[in-house]
Amino acid sequence: MNATQAKAADPFSRFAVGQHATSQRTVTSHDVVLFAAVTGDLNPVHVDEGYAVQSQFGARIAHGMLTAGFISATMAMQLPGPGAVYLSQTLRFLRPVRMNDEVTTRVEISGVDSAARRLTLATTVRNHAGKLVVEGEAAVLIPAARQG
């Protein structure tokens, strides 16, 4: 195999700045309860309606990290896809996500480092009204295919 054929066979060569993927999900009370049980984050603003109605939010809200998990899922299953290794993520939580909000997650390649096999991705989550609820930046490693 010559160098041109090797580059064409390398899955990393399919990535380019501007590529993006989106996913949508409706956040349910069940999602929040499961996330709380798995993580142990039982903050009453997430799990206790009586407490939450007295909070600044007026009702229960989803965990910020549950919402951030949708970014992880979009990256793992769509772009860059299975096999990518999450290296880092910055997050800014801008608005609460409420029960039964439909959120749209978007990841977009903003940088490609072929030598290091790393991608930089702009990451956002918007609510059903199109308002930004989470924004950040992720770095992922795309491992080389194993030989043999």
Sequence and secondary structure as in RCSB ss.txt:
>XXXX:A:sequence
MNATQAKAADPFSRFAVGQHATSQRTVTSHDVVLFAAVTGDLNPVHVDEGYAVQSQFGARIAHGMLTAGFISATM
AMQLPGPGAVYLSQTLRFLRPVRMNDEVTTRVEISGVDSAARRLTLATTVRNHAGKLVVEGEAAVLIPAARQG
>XXXX:A:secstr
  HHHHHHH GGGG  TT EEEEEEE  HHHHHHHHHHH    HHHH HHHHHTSTTSS B  HHHHHHHHHHHH
HHTSS TT EEEEEEEEE S  BTT EEEEEEEEEEEETTTTEEEEEEEEE TTS EEEEEEEEEE       
